[in-house]
Amino acid sequence: MTEFHRITMMPMEEAPCVVESPEPRYPGDDRPGDPSLLRKGWQRRFMADAARLHEYADLYQALGFEVHTEPVTQAELGEECGDCRLMICRLFVTVYTRRSAPSDHAAAVGLEAGRRNG
């Protein structure tokens, strides 16, 4: 076993230097939402692969939220996304949510229950 392997396999408390475990960070997570949408009560959630959008929309709607999406803009992407900008802007959307009115949520839940039973 080399010295490198011995050091890298040490428990954190025995490591010869301090190693910080950074929080996972996804490009665009810290970006503010569209001001016009924020004024209307929408909250920016995250950027999502448009191909899987229905999964996120179904989940948020089941929790009583309305879901709105916008194309990802280059302004939402940080410098770390330089090589992927075109791909992200074409394949991803920014997801916004806001609480549904209680009657809207009840209707949506009723429709979903009807689909399962019918």
N, C-alpha and C positions, 0 to 999 in steps of 0.2 A: 504494500500500500504506500502510495506516495504521500508526501507531506500535504500536498494540495487536497488529496482525498481525505486524509485524516482530519484536516481543519474543516472542510466543507461538511463532513458528516458529524461534527460535534453538536451536542445539544446547544440550543441558543444561549443558555446561561454560561456555557463554557467557551463560547466563541471568542477569538482574540480581538475582535472589534465589534462595535455596536452595529447591529443590522436592524434597520427599521422595516417593518412590514407595511408597505403603503396600502391605503384603501384602494379597492378597484375603482378605476375611473374610466368612464367611457367618453369618447369624443362627443362634445356638444352637451353633456349633462349639466354643465354649469352655465350654459347660455340662457339669457332671459328669453321669454316668449315674445310673440308678436304683440306689440303694444295695443293694437286695435282689438285683438282677441282677448287680451288680459282685461281691458276695460269692459268687455261684455261678460266677464265672469269665467272665462276659460282659463284653465291652468295647464301650462306646458308640462308634459310628463316625460317624454323621451323620444328618441328617433327609433323607428322600427323598420324592419324589412317588410316592404309592402306585400310580399307574398304570404306573410304570416299575420297580416293585419287583422283578419277576421278573428283570430284567436284572442288578441288583445281587446278588440271591440266587444266581443261576446262576454269576456270576463268583466270589463268595466260596466257594461250595460247590466249584467246580472247583479252588480254591486250598487246599481242605482245611479249610474252616470250616463250622461250623453257623451258621445265620442265625436270628435272632429279631427280631420287630418289636413295637413298642408304639405306641399312639396318641401323637401329640405333645401334650404338656400345655402350658398357658399358662405354667407355671413355667419351661419350657425356652426361652421366647422373650424376647428382650431388648426394651428400650424402643423400639428402632428398628423393631420389628415391630408397633407399636401399631395401625396401620390394617389390617394383614393378619392379625391373630390368628385370627379366626374361619375364614378361608379356609385358613390353614396347619393349624390343628387338625383341620379336616375332610378335607383332601386329602393330608396328609403323614403319614409314620410315622417313628419313630426306629428306626434300624437298629443292632442289636447283633450281635456275632459272638464266637465262641470256637472254638478249635481242636477239630476232630473227633478222636475216637479213631482211630488208624491203620486199624483194621478198618472203621470207619464210612466213612472216606474212600475206601478201596479199593472198598467195595461201591457207593458213589455213583458213582465213576468207571466201574465195571463196568456199572452200569445205564445211564449216559449213553452208553457205547460201544455197548451193546446197542441203544439207541434209534436211534443213527445207522446201525448195520449192518442193523437189522431193518426 
